[in-house]
Amino acid sequence: MAGLRYLALTEAQWGRLLERDALPPALAVARLAGGDATDERLRAWSGRFVPAGGEPLHMYGTLEAGK
């Protein structure tokens, strides 16, 4: 998984990966898959990827092909 740039997992799967401190070093995009991803849940979940005092970047929506 060393070159993995995008990963979509459920909240439980992310929890297991983070507990093992096993995030892929090249990961650029992390997606919370499954369930209802409310703003509150996304903020709590994404905060686990940010160094102390930092702010996570949130983007919502879809990308269209060719743009």
Residue pairs with C-beta under 8 A, 6 or more apart in sequence:
1 24
2 24
2 25
2 26
3 24
3 26
4 24
4 26
4 27
5 24
5 26
5 27
5 28
5 29
6 27
6 28
6 29
6 31
7 24
7 27
7 29
7 30
7 31
8 30
8 31
8 32
8 33
9 17
9 31
9 32
9 33
10 32
10 33
10 34
10 35
11 32
11 34
11 35
11 41
11 45
14 30
14 32
14 45
14 48
17 23
18 48
23 49
30 46
30 49
32 41
32 42
32 45
32 46
35 41
42 58
43 56
43 58
46 56
46 58
47 56
49 56
50 56
